[in-house]
Amino acid sequence: GRLPVIATLNELDENDMVRILNEPRDSIIKQYKKLFELENVKLKFTDGAVRAVAKLAKERKTGARGLRSILENTMRECVISEEVVLNRENPILIFESASETA
């Protein structure tokens, strides 16, 4: 059962969420890098991108629980066309649109 205990917690700030994204042994970013690595794809996140994810989670008031969904919604789709294969052009990346974030 549950214990009838009330505890006060401090709200996470952006720096806390950046640490959650990067530091634990099984952090979300490390999980995604490993997942992509299994497909021989090198995934990189800039410091600015990590901070932006943390900032968005803070703005949405989702805390650490919202970090994964923000990353999942950001990395939507990568389309490989004939030009990518034959002409070594860049693939088409489809990102979350502004209307989807609302």
Jmol script that loads the backbone (N, CA, C; Angstrom):
load data "model"
ATOM      1  N   GLY A   1       0.810  -1.187   0.000  1.00  0.00           N
ATOM      2  CA  GLY A   1       0.000   0.000   0.000  1.00  0.00           C
ATOM      3  C   GLY A   1       0.850   1.245   0.000  1.00  0.00           C
ATOM      4  N   ARG A   2       0.180   2.331   0.093  1.00  0.00           N
ATOM      5  CA  ARG A   2       0.864   3.621   0.115  1.00  0.00           C
ATOM      6  C   ARG A   2       0.938   4.141   1.533  1.00  0.00           C
ATOM      7  N   LEU A   3       2.031   4.792   1.816  1.00  0.00           N
ATOM      8  CA  LEU A   3       2.203   5.399   3.125  1.00  0.00           C
ATOM      9  C   LEU A   3       1.678   6.830   3.076  1.00  0.00           C
ATOM     10  N   PRO A   4       0.958   7.253   4.084  1.00  0.00           N
ATOM     11  CA  PRO A   4       0.415   8.613   4.085  1.00  0.00           C
ATOM     12  C   PRO A   4       1.477   9.639   4.477  1.00  0.00           C
ATOM     13  N   VAL A   5       2.430   9.844   3.574  1.00  0.00           N
ATOM     14  CA  VAL A   5       3.529  10.757   3.836  1.00  0.00           C
ATOM     15  C   VAL A   5       3.486  11.878   2.800  1.00  0.00           C
ATOM     16  N   ILE A   6       3.664  13.082   3.253  1.00  0.00           N
ATOM     17  CA  ILE A   6       3.709  14.218   2.350  1.00  0.00           C
ATOM     18  C   ILE A   6       5.147  14.703   2.313  1.00  0.00           C
ATOM     19  N   ALA A   7       5.664  14.849   1.094  1.00  0.00           N
ATOM     20  CA  ALA A   7       7.034  15.333   0.929  1.00  0.00           C
ATOM     21  C   ALA A   7       7.026  16.493  -0.049  1.00  0.00           C
ATOM     22  N   THR A   8       7.854  17.459   0.214  1.00  0.00           N
ATOM     23  CA  THR A   8       7.985  18.602  -0.676  1.00  0.00           C
ATOM     24  C   THR A   8       9.212  18.397  -1.537  1.00  0.00           C
ATOM     25  N   LEU A   9       9.034  18.539  -2.844  1.00  0.00           N
ATOM     26  CA  LEU A   9      10.142  18.381  -3.777  1.00  0.00           C
ATOM     27  C   LEU A   9      10.414  19.701  -4.460  1.00  0.00           C
ATOM     28  N   ASN A  10      11.667  19.929  -4.779  1.00  0.00           N
ATOM     29  CA  ASN A  10      12.019  21.117  -5.531  1.00  0.00           C
ATOM     30  C   ASN A  10      11.818  20.849  -7.013  1.00  0.00           C
ATOM     31  N   GLU A  11      11.343  21.848  -7.741  1.00  0.00           N
ATOM     32  CA  GLU A  11      11.148  21.723  -9.177  1.00  0.00           C
ATOM     33  C   GLU A  11      12.507  21.636  -9.863  1.00  0.00           C
ATOM     34  N   LEU A  12      12.600  20.786 -10.885  1.00  0.00           N
ATOM     35  CA  LEU A  12      13.841  20.655 -11.632  1.00  0.00           C
ATOM     36  C   LEU A  12      14.057  21.899 -12.485  1.00  0.00           C
ATOM     37  N   ASP A  13      15.308  22.354 -12.555  1.00  0.00           N
ATOM     38  CA  ASP A  13      15.614  23.458 -13.461  1.00  0.00           C
ATOM     39  C   ASP A  13      16.243  22.895 -14.730  1.00  0.00           C
ATOM     40  N   GLU A  14      16.557  23.773 -15.675  1.00  0.00           N
ATOM     41  CA  GLU A  14      17.119  23.322 -16.957  1.00  0.00           C
ATOM     42  C   GLU A  14      18.411  22.530 -16.764  1.00  0.00           C
ATOM     43  N   ASN A  15      19.270  22.997 -15.874  1.00  0.00           N
ATOM     44  CA  ASN A  15      20.542  22.296 -15.643  1.00  0.00           C
ATOM     45  C   ASN A  15      20.316  20.887 -15.119  1.00  0.00           C
ATOM     46  N   ASP A  16      19.326  20.716 -14.234  1.00  0.00           N
ATOM     47  CA  ASP A  16      19.004  19.382 -13.730  1.00  0.00           C
ATOM     48  C   ASP A  16      18.574  18.469 -14.877  1.00  0.00           C
ATOM     49  N   MET A  17      17.737  19.004 -15.776  1.00  0.00           N
ATOM     50  CA  MET A  17      17.238  18.179 -16.879  1.00  0.00           C
ATOM     51  C   MET A  17      18.334  17.859 -17.887  1.00  0.00           C
ATOM     52  N   VAL A  18      19.252  18.800 -18.103  1.00  0.00           N
ATOM     53  CA  VAL A  18      20.397  18.529 -18.972  1.00  0.00           C
ATOM     54  C   VAL A  18      21.216  17.379 -18.383  1.00  0.00           C
ATOM     55  N   ARG A  19      21.413  17.402 -17.075  1.00  0.00           N
ATOM     56  CA  ARG A  19      22.149  16.317 -16.404  1.00  0.00           C
ATOM     57  C   ARG A  19      21.411  14.996 -16.556  1.00  0.00           C
ATOM     58  N   ILE A  20      20.081  15.018 -16.437  1.00  0.00           N
ATOM     59  CA  ILE A  20      19.289  13.795 -16.588  1.00  0.00           C
ATOM     60  C   ILE A  20      19.426  13.248 -18.008  1.00  0.00           C
ATOM     61  N   LEU A  21      19.490  14.130 -18.994  1.00  0.00           N
ATOM     62  CA  LEU A  21      19.634  13.697 -20.384  1.00  0.00           C
ATOM     63  C   LEU A  21      21.012  13.096 -20.668  1.00  0.00           C
ATOM     64  N   ASN A  22      22.038  13.580 -19.988  1.00  0.00           N
ATOM     65  CA  ASN A  22      23.412  13.195 -20.312  1.00  0.00           C
ATOM     66  C   ASN A  22      24.103  12.245 -19.350  1.00  0.00           C
ATOM     67  N   GLU A  23      23.906  12.404 -18.050  1.00  0.00           N
ATOM     68  CA  GLU A  23      24.803  11.789 -17.084  1.00  0.00           C
ATOM     69  C   GLU A  23      24.528  10.347 -16.664  1.00  0.00           C
ATOM     70  N   PRO A  24      23.293   9.941 -16.434  1.00  0.00           N
ATOM     71  CA  PRO A  24      23.119   8.559 -15.959  1.00  0.00           C
ATOM     72  C   PRO A  24      23.675   7.535 -16.945  1.00  0.00           C
ATOM     73  N   ARG A  25      24.068   6.410 -16.411  1.00  0.00           N
ATOM     74  CA  ARG A  25      24.625   5.338 -17.247  1.00  0.00           C
ATOM     75  C   ARG A  25      23.667   4.966 -18.370  1.00  0.00           C
ATOM     76  N   ASP A  26      22.381   4.997 -18.105  1.00  0.00           N
ATOM     77  CA  ASP A  26      21.375   4.638 -19.111  1.00  0.00           C
ATOM     78  C   ASP A  26      20.535   5.860 -19.498  1.00  0.00           C
ATOM     79  N   SER A  27      21.206   7.008 -19.660  1.00  0.00           N
ATOM     80  CA  SER A  27      20.491   8.242 -19.986  1.00  0.00           C
ATOM     81  C   SER A  27      19.760   8.109 -21.323  1.00  0.00           C
ATOM     82  N   ILE A  28      18.765   8.956 -21.512  1.00  0.00           N
ATOM     83  CA  ILE A  28      17.963   8.910 -22.732  1.00  0.00           C
ATOM     84  C   ILE A  28      18.838   9.108 -23.967  1.00  0.00           C
ATOM     85  N   ILE A  29      19.739  10.069 -23.904  1.00  0.00           N
ATOM     86  CA  ILE A  29      20.599  10.336 -25.059  1.00  0.00           C
ATOM     87  C   ILE A  29      21.516   9.151 -25.343  1.00  0.00           C
ATOM     88  N   LYS A  30      22.061   8.548 -24.315  1.00  0.00           N
ATOM     89  CA  LYS A  30      22.916   7.369 -24.518  1.00  0.00           C
ATOM     90  C   LYS A  30      22.110   6.213 -25.107  1.00  0.00           C
ATOM     91  N   GLN A  31      20.853   6.079 -24.700  1.00  0.00           N
ATOM     92  CA  GLN A  31      19.991   5.034 -25.254  1.00  0.00           C
ATOM     93  C   GLN A  31      19.766   5.253 -26.751  1.00  0.00           C
ATOM     94  N   TYR A  32      19.469   6.495 -27.137  1.00  0.00           N
ATOM     95  CA  TYR A  32      19.256   6.789 -28.557  1.00  0.00           C
ATOM     96  C   TYR A  32      20.532   6.590 -29.360  1.00  0.00           C
ATOM     97  N   LYS A  33      21.666   7.015 -28.824  1.00  0.00           N
ATOM     98  CA  LYS A  33      22.934   6.828 -29.536  1.00  0.00           C
ATOM     99  C   LYS A  33      23.199   5.347 -29.764  1.00  0.00           C
ATOM    100  N   LYS A  34      22.950   4.536 -28.752  1.00  0.00           N
ATOM    101  CA  LYS A  34      23.171   3.090 -28.875  1.00  0.00           C
ATOM    102  C   LYS A  34      22.211   2.483 -29.895  1.00  0.00           C
ATOM    103  N   LEU A  35      20.956   2.902 -29.860  1.00  0.00           N
ATOM    104  CA  LEU A  35      19.966   2.407 -30.802  1.00  0.00           C
ATOM    105  C   LEU A  35      20.371   2.720 -32.239  1.00  0.00           C
ATOM    106  N   PHE A  36      20.816   3.940 -32.490  1.00  0.00           N
ATOM    107  CA  PHE A  36      21.247   4.316 -33.832  1.00  0.00           C
ATOM    108  C   PHE A  36      22.537   3.598 -34.206  1.00  0.00           C
ATOM    109  N   GLU A  37      23.420   3.421 -33.234  1.00  0.00           N
ATOM    110  CA  GLU A  37      24.690   2.738 -33.467  1.00  0.00           C
ATOM    111  C   GLU A  37      24.465   1.310 -33.954  1.00  0.00           C
ATOM    112  N   LEU A  38      23.418   0.663 -33.472  1.00  0.00           N
ATOM    113  CA  LEU A  38      23.092  -0.697 -33.915  1.00  0.00           C
ATOM    114  C   LEU A  38      22.821  -0.754 -35.414  1.00  0.00           C
ATOM    115  N   GLU A  39      22.437   0.390 -35.983  1.00  0.00           N
ATOM    116  CA  GLU A  39      22.179   0.493 -37.421  1.00  0.00           C
ATOM    117  C   GLU A  39      23.318   1.213 -38.143  1.00  0.00           C
ATOM    118  N   ASN A  40      24.475   1.294 -37.483  1.00  0.00           N
ATOM    119  CA  ASN A  40      25.657   1.962 -38.032  1.00  0.00           C
ATOM    120  C   ASN A  40      25.408   3.430 -38.369  1.00  0.00           C
ATOM    121  N   VAL A  41      24.616   4.093 -37.545  1.00  0.00           N
ATOM    122  CA  VAL A  41      24.348   5.518 -37.695  1.00  0.00           C
ATOM    123  C   VAL A  41      24.907   6.222 -36.473  1.00  0.00           C
ATOM    124  N   LYS A  42      25.731   7.229 -36.714  1.00  0.00           N
ATOM    125  CA  LYS A  42      26.304   7.984 -35.610  1.00  0.00           C
ATOM    126  C   LYS A  42      25.366   9.145 -35.290  1.00  0.00           C
ATOM    127  N   LEU A  43      24.808   9.151 -34.112  1.00  0.00           N
ATOM    128  CA  LEU A  43      23.876  10.181 -33.674  1.00  0.00           C
ATOM    129  C   LEU A  43      24.609  11.144 -32.753  1.00  0.00           C
ATOM    130  N   LYS A  44      24.496  12.429 -33.037  1.00  0.00           N
ATOM    131  CA  LYS A  44      25.142  13.451 -32.211  1.00  0.00           C
ATOM    132  C   LYS A  44      24.109  14.484 -31.796  1.00  0.00           C
ATOM    133  N   PHE A  45      24.225  14.960 -30.584  1.00  0.00           N
ATOM    134  CA  PHE A  45      23.411  16.046 -30.066  1.00  0.00           C
ATOM    135  C   PHE A  45      24.359  17.169 -29.670  1.00  0.00           C
ATOM    136  N   THR A  46      24.113  18.362 -30.144  1.00  0.00           N
ATOM    137  CA  THR A  46      24.927  19.497 -29.699  1.00  0.00           C
ATOM    138  C   THR A  46      24.483  19.878 -28.288  1.00  0.00           C
ATOM    139  N   ASP A  47      25.346  20.596 -27.590  1.00  0.00           N
ATOM    140  CA  ASP A  47      24.984  21.067 -26.253  1.00  0.00           C
ATOM    141  C   ASP A  47      23.744  21.951 -26.320  1.00  0.00           C
ATOM    142  N   GLY A  48      23.659  22.753 -27.380  1.00  0.00           N
ATOM    143  CA  GLY A  48      22.500  23.619 -27.557  1.00  0.00           C
ATOM    144  C   GLY A  48      21.215  22.838 -27.743  1.00  0.00           C
ATOM    145  N   ALA A  49      21.289  21.733 -28.471  1.00  0.00           N
ATOM    146  CA  ALA A  49      20.099  20.901 -28.684  1.00  0.00           C
ATOM    147  C   ALA A  49      19.636  20.275 -27.373  1.00  0.00           C
ATOM    148  N   VAL A  50      20.568  19.789 -26.582  1.00  0.00           N
ATOM    149  CA  VAL A  50      20.224  19.182 -25.298  1.00  0.00           C
ATOM    150  C   VAL A  50      19.591  20.222 -24.379  1.00  0.00           C
ATOM    151  N   ARG A  51      20.178  21.414 -24.361  1.00  0.00           N
ATOM    152  CA  ARG A  51      19.639  22.489 -23.532  1.00  0.00           C
ATOM    153  C   ARG A  51      18.248  22.894 -24.027  1.00  0.00           C
ATOM    154  N   ALA A  52      18.020  22.892 -25.340  1.00  0.00           N
ATOM    155  CA  ALA A  52      16.714  23.248 -25.892  1.00  0.00           C
ATOM    156  C   ALA A  52      15.648  22.228 -25.486  1.00  0.00           C
ATOM    157  N   VAL A  53      16.007  20.951 -25.457  1.00  0.00           N
ATOM    158  CA  VAL A  53      15.073  19.915 -25.008  1.00  0.00           C
ATOM    159  C   VAL A  53      14.711  20.157 -23.546  1.00  0.00           C
ATOM    160  N   ALA A  54      15.716  20.443 -22.739  1.00  0.00           N
ATOM    161  CA  ALA A  54      15.477  20.714 -21.318  1.00  0.00           C
ATOM    162  C   ALA A  54      14.607  21.953 -21.140  1.00  0.00           C
ATOM    163  N   LYS A  55      14.880  22.990 -21.919  1.00  0.00           N
ATOM    164  CA  LYS A  55      14.105  24.225 -21.822  1.00  0.00           C
ATOM    165  C   LYS A  55      12.645  23.983 -22.203  1.00  0.00           C
ATOM    166  N   LEU A  56      12.426  23.209 -23.259  1.00  0.00           N
ATOM    167  CA  LEU A  56      11.066  22.916 -23.698  1.00  0.00           C
ATOM    168  C   LEU A  56      10.309  22.116 -22.642  1.00  0.00           C
ATOM    169  N   ALA A  57      10.971  21.156 -22.014  1.00  0.00           N
ATOM    170  CA  ALA A  57      10.339  20.381 -20.944  1.00  0.00           C
ATOM    171  C   ALA A  57       9.976  21.290 -19.773  1.00  0.00           C
ATOM    172  N   LYS A  58      10.829  22.231 -19.484  1.00  0.00           N
ATOM    173  CA  LYS A  58      10.566  23.193 -18.401  1.00  0.00           C
ATOM    174  C   LYS A  58       9.369  24.080 -18.743  1.00  0.00           C
ATOM    175  N   GLU A  59       9.320  24.571 -19.991  1.00  0.00           N
ATOM    176  CA  GLU A  59       8.212  25.418 -20.431  1.00  0.00           C
ATOM    177  C   GLU A  59       6.882  24.670 -20.403  1.00  0.00           C
ATOM    178  N   ARG A  60       6.927  23.398 -20.793  1.00  0.00           N
ATOM    179  CA  ARG A  60       5.701  22.585 -20.825  1.00  0.00           C
ATOM    180  C   ARG A  60       5.310  22.073 -19.445  1.00  0.00           C
ATOM    181  N   LYS A  61       6.199  22.283 -18.475  1.00  0.00           N
ATOM    182  CA  LYS A  61       5.991  21.816 -17.104  1.00  0.00           C
ATOM    183  C   LYS A  61       5.790  20.295 -17.038  1.00  0.00           C
ATOM    184  N   THR A  62       6.543  19.584 -17.888  1.00  0.00           N
ATOM    185  CA  THR A  62       6.460  18.123 -17.905  1.00  0.00           C
ATOM    186  C   THR A  62       7.566  17.485 -17.078  1.00  0.00           C
ATOM    187  N   GLY A  63       8.558  18.279 -16.696  1.00  0.00           N
ATOM    188  CA  GLY A  63       9.656  17.736 -15.912  1.00  0.00           C
ATOM    189  C   GLY A  63      10.439  16.693 -16.679  1.00  0.00           C
ATOM    190  N   ALA A  64      11.120  15.836 -15.946  1.00  0.00           N
ATOM    191  CA  ALA A  64      11.967  14.812 -16.566  1.00  0.00           C
ATOM    192  C   ALA A  64      11.153  13.800 -17.366  1.00  0.00           C
ATOM    193  N   ARG A  65       9.900  13.594 -16.987  1.00  0.00           N
ATOM    194  CA  ARG A  65       9.061  12.630 -17.713  1.00  0.00           C
ATOM    195  C   ARG A  65       8.816  13.045 -19.155  1.00  0.00           C
ATOM    196  N   GLY A  66       8.875  14.328 -19.442  1.00  0.00           N
ATOM    197  CA  GLY A  66       8.598  14.811 -20.790  1.00  0.00           C
ATOM    198  C   GLY A  66       9.794  14.817 -21.721  1.00  0.00           C
ATOM    199  N   LEU A  67      10.989  14.562 -21.205  1.00  0.00           N
ATOM    200  CA  LEU A  67      12.191  14.631 -22.029  1.00  0.00           C
ATOM    201  C   LEU A  67      12.163  13.636 -23.186  1.00  0.00           C
ATOM    202  N   ARG A  68      11.793  12.407 -22.919  1.00  0.00           N
ATOM    203  CA  ARG A  68      11.775  11.380 -23.964  1.00  0.00           C
ATOM    204  C   ARG A  68      10.767  11.729 -25.059  1.00  0.00           C
ATOM    205  N   SER A  69       9.582  12.171 -24.680  1.00  0.00           N
ATOM    206  CA  SER A  69       8.573  12.477 -25.695  1.00  0.00           C
ATOM    207  C   SER A  69       9.003  13.653 -26.562  1.00  0.00           C
ATOM    208  N   ILE A  70       9.707  14.618 -25.980  1.00  0.00           N
ATOM    209  CA  ILE A  70      10.214  15.743 -26.773  1.00  0.00           C
ATOM    210  C   ILE A  70      11.218  15.240 -27.806  1.00  0.00           C
ATOM    211  N   LEU A  71      12.126  14.373 -27.400  1.00  0.00           N
ATOM    212  CA  LEU A  71      13.098  13.818 -28.347  1.00  0.00           C
ATOM    213  C   LEU A  71      12.404  12.979 -29.420  1.00  0.00           C
ATOM    214  N   GLU A  72      11.445  12.159 -29.019  1.00  0.00           N
ATOM    215  CA  GLU A  72      10.738  11.321 -29.988  1.00  0.00           C
ATOM    216  C   GLU A  72       9.978  12.161 -31.003  1.00  0.00           C
ATOM    217  N   ASN A  73       9.365  13.238 -30.547  1.00  0.00           N
ATOM    218  CA  ASN A  73       8.622  14.099 -31.467  1.00  0.00           C
ATOM    219  C   ASN A  73       9.538  14.921 -32.358  1.00  0.00           C
ATOM    220  N   THR A  74      10.766  15.143 -31.926  1.00  0.00           N
ATOM    221  CA  THR A  74      11.709  15.912 -32.721  1.00  0.00           C
ATOM    222  C   THR A  74      12.294  15.065 -33.840  1.00  0.00           C
ATOM    223  N   MET A  75      12.630  13.822 -33.531  1.00  0.00           N
ATOM    224  CA  MET A  75      13.222  12.925 -34.528  1.00  0.00           C
ATOM    225  C   MET A  75      12.105  12.136 -35.198  1.00  0.00           C
ATOM    226  N   ARG A  76      11.442  12.750 -36.151  1.00  0.00           N
ATOM    227  CA  ARG A  76      10.254  12.167 -36.762  1.00  0.00           C
ATOM    228  C   ARG A  76      10.542  11.170 -37.876  1.00  0.00           C
ATOM    229  N   GLU A  77      11.182  11.645 -38.932  1.00  0.00           N
ATOM    230  CA  GLU A  77      11.281  10.794 -40.113  1.00  0.00           C
ATOM    231  C   GLU A  77      12.473  11.216 -40.960  1.00  0.00           C
ATOM    232  N   CYS A  78      13.130  10.234 -41.555  1.00  0.00           N
ATOM    233  CA  CYS A  78      14.233  10.455 -42.477  1.00  0.00           C
ATOM    234  C   CYS A  78      13.889   9.706 -43.756  1.00  0.00           C
ATOM    235  N   VAL A  79      13.778  10.440 -44.869  1.00  0.00           N
ATOM    236  CA  VAL A  79      13.373   9.839 -46.138  1.00  0.00           C
ATOM    237  C   VAL A  79      14.591   9.694 -47.032  1.00  0.00           C
ATOM    238  N   ILE A  80      14.836   8.481 -47.494  1.00  0.00           N
ATOM    239  CA  ILE A  80      15.930   8.196 -48.425  1.00  0.00           C
ATOM    240  C   ILE A  80      15.330   8.094 -49.821  1.00  0.00           C
ATOM    241  N   SER A  81      15.755   8.989 -50.686  1.00  0.00           N
ATOM    242  CA  SER A  81      15.242   8.996 -52.058  1.00  0.00           C
ATOM    243  C   SER A  81      16.289   8.422 -53.014  1.00  0.00           C
ATOM    244  N   GLU A  82      15.898   8.320 -54.279  1.00  0.00           N
ATOM    245  CA  GLU A  82      16.814   7.830 -55.310  1.00  0.00           C
ATOM    246  C   GLU A  82      18.035   8.740 -55.410  1.00  0.00           C
ATOM    247  N   GLU A  83      17.813  10.045 -55.270  1.00  0.00           N
ATOM    248  CA  GLU A  83      18.921  11.008 -55.349  1.00  0.00           C
ATOM    249  C   GLU A  83      19.923  10.810 -54.216  1.00  0.00           C
ATOM    250  N   VAL A  84      19.433  10.414 -53.078  1.00  0.00           N
ATOM    251  CA  VAL A  84      20.318  10.153 -51.940  1.00  0.00           C
ATOM    252  C   VAL A  84      21.226   8.973 -52.261  1.00  0.00           C
ATOM    253  N   VAL A  85      20.648   7.950 -52.837  1.00  0.00           N
ATOM    254  CA  VAL A  85      21.408   6.736 -53.142  1.00  0.00           C
ATOM    255  C   VAL A  85      22.365   6.959 -54.312  1.00  0.00           C
ATOM    256  N   LEU A  86      21.861   7.513 -55.399  1.00  0.00           N
ATOM    257  CA  LEU A  86      22.675   7.634 -56.610  1.00  0.00           C
ATOM    258  C   LEU A  86      23.598   8.854 -56.616  1.00  0.00           C
ATOM    259  N   ASN A  87      23.123   9.972 -56.099  1.00  0.00           N
ATOM    260  CA  ASN A  87      23.889  11.217 -56.184  1.00  0.00           C
ATOM    261  C   ASN A  87      24.489  11.653 -54.853  1.00  0.00           C
ATOM    262  N   ARG A  88      24.311  10.825 -53.834  1.00  0.00           N
ATOM    263  CA  ARG A  88      24.822  11.097 -52.493  1.00  0.00           C
ATOM    264  C   ARG A  88      24.322  12.433 -51.951  1.00  0.00           C
ATOM    265  N   GLU A  89      23.079  12.783 -52.305  1.00  0.00           N
ATOM    266  CA  GLU A  89      22.453  13.977 -51.757  1.00  0.00           C
ATOM    267  C   GLU A  89      22.041  13.704 -50.316  1.00  0.00           C
ATOM    268  N   ASN A  90      21.741  14.757 -49.583  1.00  0.00           N
ATOM    269  CA  ASN A  90      21.304  14.605 -48.196  1.00  0.00           C
ATOM    270  C   ASN A  90      19.896  14.034 -48.145  1.00  0.00           C
ATOM    271  N   PRO A  91      19.627  13.171 -47.176  1.00  0.00           N
ATOM    272  CA  PRO A  91      18.260  12.666 -47.030  1.00  0.00           C
ATOM    273  C   PRO A  91      17.319  13.784 -46.595  1.00  0.00           C
ATOM    274  N   ILE A  92      16.033  13.550 -46.802  1.00  0.00           N
ATOM    275  CA  ILE A  92      15.021  14.511 -46.393  1.00  0.00           C
ATOM    276  C   ILE A  92      14.667  14.216 -44.945  1.00  0.00           C
ATOM    277  N   LEU A  93      14.809  15.225 -44.091  1.00  0.00           N
ATOM    278  CA  LEU A  93      14.477  15.066 -42.692  1.00  0.00           C
ATOM    279  C   LEU A  93      13.174  15.777 -42.407  1.00  0.00           C
ATOM    280  N   ILE A  94      12.252  15.094 -41.778  1.00  0.00           N
ATOM    281  CA  ILE A  94      10.954  15.670 -41.440  1.00  0.00           C
ATOM    282  C   ILE A  94      10.904  15.856 -39.952  1.00  0.00           C
ATOM    283  N   PHE A  95      10.737  17.094 -39.527  1.00  0.00           N
ATOM    284  CA  PHE A  95      10.736  17.450 -38.117  1.00  0.00           C
ATOM    285  C   PHE A  95       9.338  17.759 -37.641  1.00  0.00           C
ATOM    286  N   GLU A  96       9.207  17.885 -36.358  1.00  0.00           N
ATOM    287  CA  GLU A  96       7.930  18.267 -35.752  1.00  0.00           C
ATOM    288  C   GLU A  96       7.576  19.669 -36.211  1.00  0.00           C
ATOM    289  N   SER A  97       6.346  19.841 -36.680  1.00  0.00           N
ATOM    290  CA  SER A  97       5.920  21.170 -37.111  1.00  0.00           C
ATOM    291  C   SER A  97       5.460  21.981 -35.902  1.00  0.00           C
ATOM    292  N   ALA A  98       5.439  23.287 -36.061  1.00  0.00           N
ATOM    293  CA  ALA A  98       5.040  24.171 -34.962  1.00  0.00           C
ATOM    294  C   ALA A  98       3.632  23.874 -34.499  1.00  0.00           C
ATOM    295  N   SER A  99       2.736  23.468 -35.399  1.00  0.00           N
ATOM    296  CA  SER A  99       1.351  23.191 -35.026  1.00  0.00           C
ATOM    297  C   SER A  99       1.236  21.934 -34.171  1.00  0.00           C
ATOM    298  N   GLU A 100       2.193  21.009 -34.295  1.00  0.00           N
ATOM    299  CA  GLU A 100       2.154  19.783 -33.506  1.00  0.00           C
ATOM    300  C   GLU A 100       2.591  20.003 -32.073  1.00  0.00           C
ATOM    301  N   THR A 101       3.347  21.077 -31.822  1.00  0.00           N
ATOM    302  CA  THR A 101       3.840  21.323 -30.470  1.00  0.00           C
ATOM    303  C   THR A 101       2.787  21.959 -29.587  1.00  0.00           C
ATOM    304  N   ALA A 102       1.769  22.530 -30.196  1.00  0.00           N
ATOM    305  CA  ALA A 102       0.733  23.211 -29.408  1.00  0.00           C
ATOM    306  C   ALA A 102      -0.200  22.257 -28.737  1.00  0.00           C
TER     307      ALA A 102
END
end "model"
wireframe off; spacefill off
backbone 0.3
color backbone group
